[in-house]
Amino acid sequence: KLLRLMSHEPHIDPQSLSVIKCPVLVIAGKFDVIKSNHTKMIASHIENCTLVFINGFHNAVYTNPRDFNSEADKFLRGI
């Protein structure tokens, strides 16, 4: 499952992301199985997007909840 994810995902049309107008927070692990250039591509095509990399892997929300929650809290307080 992870090998497929690393080699074939994401299948996201960048143009489809440009219709998103609300604030978006994209959080990824610094050692995520999704390549950072894919994550950056996603974030760059959303007009009002904040991109944050935190210590951890694809499951950083579980393995690093302190940093995840801190970034989510900071984002939500700013909107």
C-alpha positions, 0 to 999 in steps of 0.5 A, spaced: 500 500 500 505 504 501 509 503 495 503 504 491 502 511 494 509 513 494 510 511 486 503 513 484 500 518 488 497 523 488 493 523 482 490 531 483 489 535 477 492 542 479 487 546 476 482 543 480 485 545 486 485 553 484 477 553 485 478 552 492 477 559 495 477 558 503 483 558 507 487 551 507 492 548 511 496 542 508 501 539 514 506 533 511 511 529 515 518 531 513 519 524 512 512 523 509 512 517 503 508 522 499 514 526 495 515 533 498 514 536 491 507 533 490 505 536 497 508 543 495 505 542 488 498 541 491 499 547 496 502 552 491 495 551 487 491 553 492 490 560 493 489 561 500 494 555 503 499 554 508 504 549 508 507 546 514 512 540 514 513 537 521 517 532 524 515 525 522 512 521 517 505 520 513 502 518 520 505 525 523 498 526 526 499 520 530 506 520 532 507 527 533 500 530 535 504 536 539 507 539 533 501 537 529 496 540 534 500 546 535 500 548 527 493 547 526 491 551 532 496 557 530 492 556 523 485 556 526 487 562 530 489 566 524 483 565 520 
